[in-house]
């Protein structure tokens, strides 16, 4: 679980020595960050200027000062997160004009014109929703593809799916929710990696024998096993787990 937490106030410069800020202590955000670390989460803490010790065990600590820096830090890291807690007290206004040198003290009134600002939470929500929609589609594609792989009698559909053998970029869902592209993938697998299938007709090399038996019936020693390709070793492990364990012990 990766989570981003923002904490503390921001400071908006008036000149090199003066700024607008608020009384936020950052204690809530820091406490949340420490609690999330204790739960075993990877925590990215984006903090404004506070007088608090940095929580231990953070995946990343980002020190910012202004609201603009806070927004940039949050937006750039949010897409890689599983969630976010935005509890920083971001300044609502910043001076329209910032002097590049200290404004001299005088008896005249100092009038500041402020410009409203905020972290665009709506944009973050839209990014989050898009990620959720994509995740749901990916799961639907996976379940539908696994059903097809099992129907084609792949020895272990889940392991084949997770082994990087299948080019998942070629798969998609149609309007009816059916996975497209998987039939072509299976046809290519049957051609290039027949040994991954539990039943093949006519004793296809690397597949099962003519009677649907063990395709690795001739592999009885560790030396013979090591001569197999990586894909064949993978299939052998699934088809002959007991013998595979014996090879490991030798």
ZAMARGU-4260 file (C-alpha; in steps of 0.2 Angstrom, whole numbers, plus 5000, padded with zeros to 4 digits):
<rodrens>
0) 5000/5000/5000 | 5007/5017/4995 | 5000/5032/5002 | 5003/5051/5001 | 5000/5062/5015
5) 5002/5081/5015 | 5004/5090/5032 | 5008/5107/5040 | 5006/5125/5034 | 5012/5134/5018
10) 5021/5151/5018 | 5018/5164/5004 | 5032/5176/5002 | 5029/5195/5004 | 5047/5199/5002
15) 5063/5190/5006 | 5060/5191/5025 | 5041/5192/5027 | 5027/5179/5023 | 5009/5175/5025
20) 5006/5158/5034 | 4994/5150/5047 | 4995/5142/5064 | 4994/5124/5057 | 5006/5113/5068
25) 5007/5098/5056 | 5004/5086/5071 | 4989/5078/5063 | 4997/5074/5046 | 5013/5068/5055
30) 5003/5057/5067 | 4994/5049/5052 | 5010/5046/5043 | 5018/5037/5058 | 5002/5027/5060
35) 5003/5022/5042 | 5021/5017/5043 | 5017/5006/5058 | 5004/4997/5047 | 5018/4993/5035
40) 5012/5005/5021 | 5025/5015/5010 | 5022/5033/5015 | 5026/5048/5006 | 5025/5063/5017
45) 5024/5081/5009 | 5027/5093/5023 | 5026/5112/5025 | 5038/5121/5037 | 5034/5113/5055
50) 5044/5111/5071 | 5042/5092/5072 | 5054/5077/5071 | 5052/5068/5054 | 5043/5052/5056
55) 5054/5036/5055 | 5052/5023/5041 | 5045/5035/5027 | 5047/5030/5009 | 5050/5048/5005
60) 5050/5065/5014 | 5046/5080/5004 | 5050/5097/5011 | 5040/5112/5003 | 5037/5130/5008
65) 5024/5138/4997 | 5007/5131/4991 | 5013/5130/4973 | 5027/5119/4979 | 5015/5108/4989
70) 5004/5107/4973 | 5018/5101/4962 | 5024/5089/4975 | 5007/5081/4977 | 5002/5081/4959
75) 5019/5073/4953 | 5018/5059/4965 | 4999/5055/4966 | 4998/5044/4950 | 5010/5031/4959
80) 5000/5031/4975 | 4986/5019/4981 | 4978/5033/4991 | 4981/5050/4998 | 4976/5060/5014
85) 4977/5079/5011 | 4977/5087/5028 | 4990/5101/5025 | 4983/5119/5029 | 4987/5126/5012
90) 4986/5145/5012 | 4971/5152/5003 | 4979/5167/4996 | 4996/5173/4990 | 5002/5190/4987
95) 5000/5196/4969 | 5016/5205/4970 | 5032/5199/4979 | 5046/5211/4982 | 5063/5205/4978
100) 5071/5215/4992 | 5065/5219/5010 | 5051/5231/5010 | 5057/5246/5021 | 5048/5250/5036
105) 5038/5266/5036 | 5023/5275/5044 | 5012/5271/5028 | 5000/5257/5028 | 5005/5241/5019
110) 4991/5235/5008 | 4993/5218/5000 | 4983/5211/4986 | 4980/5193/4987 | 4976/5180/4974
115) 4966/5164/4978 | 4974/5147/4977 | 4972/5129/4981 | 4977/5112/4977 | 4966/5106/4963
120) 4958/5091/4972 | 4945/5089/4958 | 4959/5085/4946 | 4966/5072/4958 | 4949/5064/4960
125) 4948/5063/4941 | 4965/5054/4940 | 4960/5043/4954 | 4944/5038/4946 | 4952/5035/4929
130) 4965/5023/4938 | 4950/5014/4947 | 4941/5012/4930 | 4957/5005/4922 | 4960/4993/4937
135) 4942/4986/4935 | 4944/4983/4917 | 4961/4975/4919 | 4953/4963/4932 | 4939/4959/4920
140) 4951/4955/4906 | 4962/4944/4917 | 4947/4934/4923 | 4940/4932/4905 | 4957/4927/4898
145) 4960/4914/4912 | 4944/4906/4908 | 4949/4905/4889 | 4967/4898/4894 | 4959/4885/4906
150) 4947/4880/4892 | 4962/4878/4880 | 4969/4866/4894 | 4984/4876/4898 | 4994/4867/4912
155) 4993/4881/4924 | 4983/4896/4918 | 4987/4908/4932 | 5006/4905/4932 | 5006/4907/4913
160) 4997/4923/4915 | 5009/4930/4928 | 5025/4923/4920 | 5025/4937/4906 | 5023/4925/4892
165) 5007/4933/4886 | 5007/4950/4878 | 4993/4958/4888 | 4993/4974/4878 | 4985/4964/4864
170) 4969/4961/4875 | 4954/4972/4877 | 4936/4971/4881 | 4922/4974/4869 | 4905/4982/4872
175) 4898/4966/4878 | 4912/4963/4891 | 4920/4949/4881 | 4939/4949/4880 | 4946/4951/4862
180) 4963/4945/4856 | 4965/4930/4868 | 4961/4918/4854 | 4975/4924/4844 | 4986/4924/4859
185) 4982/4906/4862 | 4984/4901/4844 | 5002/4908/4845 | 5005/4899/4861 | 5000/4883/4854
190) 5012/4886/4840 | 5027/4892/4849 | 5025/4885/4867 | 5015/4869/4865 | 5023/4861/4880
195) 5012/4873/4891 | 4996/4864/4886 | 4990/4848/4894 | 4983/4840/4879 | 4989/4841/4861
200) 4984/4830/4846 | 4996/4819/4837 | 5010/4820/4850 | 5016/4838/4846 | 5034/4841/4852
205) 5034/4848/4869 | 5015/4844/4871 | 5008/4828/4878 | 5011/4812/4870 | 4999/4803/4857
210) 4988/4796/4871 | 4988/4813/4881 | 5001/4807/4893 | 5016/4816/4901 | 5025/4826/4888
215) 5041/4824/4898 | 5041/4805/4900 | 5059/4804/4894 | 5065/4817/4907 | 5071/4806/4922
220) 5087/4815/4928 | 5092/4832/4933 | 5104/4833/4919 | 5090/4830/4906 | 5079/4843/4915
225) 5093/4856/4914 | 5093/4854/4895 | 5075/4860/4894 | 5071/4878/4889 | 5065/4889/4903
230) 5047/4888/4897 | 5049/4869/4897 | 5056/4868/4914 | 5042/4879/4920 | 5029/4867/4912
235) 5039/4852/4919 | 5038/4859/4937 | 5019/4860/4935 | 5017/4843/4927 | 5029/4833/4939
240) 5030/4842/4955 | 5037/4827/4965 | 5051/4823/4953 | 5055/4842/4952 | 5058/4842/4971
245) 5069/4827/4969 | 5080/4836/4956 | 5081/4851/4968 | 5088/4840/4982 | 5102/4833/4971
</rodrens>
